[in-house]
């Protein structure tokens, strides 16, 4: 049994990962028929169930930041997860406007590291969401002032965990991809809560159909 997660329901081989426990609940209600809570230890809400077309799916929150996401993914791998798509939020560092979906083609770190998503999952997301932007994200320890911490390496958006999550997936031999909702831009403000929820639902439906 993993040290952090304490599942009370079966864990599927396919998982959608979100940072926010509330977003995990939202997506479970949208994507699963009669979802059951599979984990509540450490506030990391997780849900399991069957999609309308009969496929088993796990939806698991990962907490905030790269270290937490990596630990949760390692626990999920121990429990049988083999493919995962992260659905998260990000801050625009360039031209991406709030509400746009970003399919991560590469996740970088301020130290110059880089993690690649699974090509098949990423291509599938691009086919399912032709109006989404395919681009580079950088994962920072804080989003308080992402422009201050932005390195010279080009990145179109910043978040707090995609690079760590994709790096851990590669180490564990898992297929993983990331789909981010642009939640804010310095010149355009922030998405309203209801707009964020709609973006998460759209991303979740696309991810669940692909998995």
C-alpha positions as MATLAB code, in Angstrom:
seq = 'XXXXXXXXXXXXXXXXXXXXXXXXXXXXXXXXXXXXXXXXXXXXXXXXXXXXXXXXXXXXXXXXXXXXXXXXXXXXXXXXXXXXXXXXXXXXXXXXXXXXXXXXXXXXXXXXXXXXXXXXXXXXXXXXXXXXXXXXXXXXXXXXXXXXXXXXXXXXXXXXXXXXXXXXXXXXXXXXXXXXXXXXXXXXXXXXXXXXXXXXXXXXXXXXXXX';
ca = [
       0.000    0.000    0.000;
       1.391    3.427   -0.925;
       2.432    5.702    1.916;
       0.219    8.676    0.992;
      -2.897    7.513   -0.842;
      -5.305    5.201    0.962;
      -7.721    4.128   -1.788;
     -11.064    2.730   -0.720;
     -12.110    1.890   -4.290;
     -10.294    0.341   -7.270;
      -7.815    2.536   -9.157;
      -8.113    2.466  -12.950;
      -5.181    2.190  -15.337;
      -6.166    5.579  -16.805;
      -6.275    8.733  -14.701;
      -7.033   12.417  -14.955;
      -4.908   14.438  -12.534;
      -5.850   17.869  -11.181;
      -4.253   19.986   -8.507;
      -7.431   21.256   -6.856;
      -9.592   18.766   -4.892;
     -12.681   20.761   -5.815;
     -11.866   20.373   -9.502;
     -11.508   16.625   -8.981;
     -15.045   16.525   -7.585;
     -16.351   18.681  -10.440;
     -14.849   16.423  -13.100;
     -15.981   13.259  -11.323;
     -19.559   14.534  -11.438;
     -19.256   15.445  -15.127;
     -17.295   12.452  -16.436;
     -18.301    9.456  -14.321;
     -21.535    7.591  -13.764;
     -22.149    7.217  -10.033;
     -18.594    8.227   -9.036;
     -17.228    6.887   -5.783;
     -14.625    8.610   -3.636;
     -11.487    6.524   -3.811;
      -9.253    8.657   -1.588;
      -9.571   11.462    0.940;
      -6.288   11.004    2.831;
      -4.283   14.242    3.223;
      -7.058   16.168    1.504;
      -6.108   14.586   -1.834;
      -9.619   13.814   -3.016;
      -9.826   11.073   -5.608;
     -12.732    9.431   -7.398;
     -13.257    6.300   -9.412;
     -15.999    5.103  -11.690;
     -17.081    4.281  -15.186;
     -17.513    6.704  -18.058;
     -20.797    6.690  -20.026;
     -19.176    4.469  -22.662;
     -18.146    1.893  -20.055;
     -14.458    2.646  -19.459;
     -12.978    2.749  -15.975;
     -11.383    6.077  -15.031;
      -9.722    7.544  -11.955;
      -9.792   11.265  -11.208;
      -7.236   12.249   -8.581;
      -6.150   15.551   -7.059;
      -2.408   16.007   -6.664;
      -2.158   19.020   -4.351;
      -0.122   22.139   -5.035;
       3.329   22.172   -6.612;
       5.656   19.717   -8.289;
       6.792   17.686   -5.271;
       3.235   16.848   -4.257;
       2.242   15.930   -7.819;
       5.267   13.654   -8.226;
       4.547   11.825   -4.970;
       0.894   11.281   -5.867;
       1.775   10.014   -9.340;
       4.287    7.563   -7.878;
       1.590    6.240   -5.532;
      -0.861    5.929   -8.421;
       1.708    4.016  -10.464;
       2.087    1.593   -7.568;
      -1.690    1.170   -7.614;
      -1.787    0.383  -11.321;
      -2.104    3.675  -13.224;
      -0.378    3.523  -16.605;
      -1.660    6.604  -18.447;
      -2.451   10.043  -17.067;
      -3.472   13.456  -18.319;
      -2.974   16.508  -16.150;
      -5.684   19.151  -16.313;
      -4.501   22.300  -14.615;
      -4.332   26.065  -14.792;
      -1.525   28.346  -15.897;
      -0.542   31.985  -16.221;
       0.069   33.433  -19.681;
       3.579   34.750  -20.246;
       2.896   35.967  -23.758;
      -0.044   36.201  -26.119;
      -2.316   33.478  -24.734;
      -5.532   34.994  -23.430;
      -7.448   33.811  -20.350;
      -9.762   30.928  -21.200;
      -7.510   29.468  -23.914;
      -6.500   25.829  -23.600;
      -2.787   25.012  -23.816;
      -1.653   21.518  -24.788;
       1.860   21.227  -23.384;
       4.437   20.216  -25.992;
       7.326   20.588  -23.526;
       7.595   21.510  -19.860;
      10.700   23.398  -18.721;
      12.183   24.409  -15.393;
      14.012   27.621  -14.410;
      17.215   25.608  -14.042;
      17.102   24.611  -17.705;
      15.587   21.164  -17.296;
      12.978   19.839  -19.664;
      10.330   17.116  -19.644;
       8.456   15.772  -22.633;
       4.850   14.560  -22.702;
       3.764   11.317  -24.298;
       3.561   11.889  -28.033;
       0.458    9.765  -28.628;
      -1.582   11.382  -25.863;
      -0.450   14.862  -26.899;
      -1.343   14.256  -30.532;
      -4.720   12.906  -29.450;
      -5.451   16.039  -27.449;
      -4.483   18.191  -30.428;
      -6.889   16.286  -32.673;
      -9.707   16.527  -30.130;
      -9.156   20.219  -29.444;
      -8.158   21.837  -32.760;
      -8.606   25.340  -31.344;
      -6.272   24.681  -28.403;
      -2.716   26.023  -28.530;
       0.217   23.600  -28.603;
       3.141   25.157  -26.789;
       5.782   25.266  -24.078;
       5.089   25.716  -20.369;
       7.525   26.392  -17.573;
       6.951   25.116  -14.058;
       7.889   27.503  -11.242;
       7.907   27.142   -7.465;
       5.557   30.102   -7.179;
       3.287   32.029   -9.518;
       3.316   35.153   -7.350;
       5.399   36.946   -9.956;
       6.086   34.598  -12.892;
       7.549   37.376  -15.046;
      10.242   38.012  -12.431;
      11.251   34.338  -12.417;
      10.916   33.730  -16.117;
      14.185   32.364  -17.513;
      15.685   33.215  -20.872;
      14.262   29.980  -22.293;
      11.081   30.658  -24.235;
       7.847   29.630  -22.535;
       4.320   30.705  -23.305;
       2.801   29.967  -19.908;
       3.796   29.155  -16.350;
       2.364   26.673  -13.871;
       3.625   24.912  -10.759;
       3.803   21.197  -11.497;
       3.722   20.032  -15.122;
       7.494   19.605  -15.501;
       7.761   17.553  -12.321;
       4.750   15.439  -13.242;
       5.978   14.655  -16.745;
       9.484   13.977  -15.463;
       8.194   11.534  -12.863;
       6.008    9.825  -15.452;
       9.038    9.270  -17.680;
      11.031    7.820  -14.788;
       8.185    5.430  -13.954;
       7.530    4.402  -17.547;
       4.060    5.974  -17.634;
       2.417    7.792  -20.530;
       1.466   11.316  -19.450;
       0.351   14.561  -21.054;
      -0.846   17.958  -19.840;
      -3.715   20.229  -20.804;
      -3.729   23.632  -19.100;
      -6.382   26.336  -18.873;
      -4.990   29.856  -19.116;
      -6.393   31.330  -15.919;
      -4.767   34.741  -15.957;
      -2.663   37.247  -17.871;
      -1.210   40.399  -16.403;
      -2.837   42.649  -18.992;
      -6.185   40.842  -19.139;
      -6.977   39.878  -15.563;
      -8.267   36.530  -14.322;
     -10.954   34.132  -15.438;
     -14.169   34.179  -13.448;
     -14.889   31.020  -11.466;
     -17.669   29.939  -13.792;
     -15.407   30.398  -16.824;
     -12.705   28.335  -15.142;
     -15.222   25.573  -14.460;
     -16.358   25.548  -18.084;
     -12.753   25.321  -19.251;
     -12.084   22.452  -16.869;
     -15.183   20.585  -18.061;
     -14.184   20.973  -21.705;
     -10.654   19.813  -20.983;
     -11.926   16.907  -18.890;
     -14.313   15.688  -21.575;
     -11.517   15.720  -24.160;
      -9.104   13.922  -21.837;
     -11.625   11.269  -20.806;
     -12.527   10.537  -24.424;
      -8.843   10.061  -25.277;
      -8.102    7.816  -22.309;
];
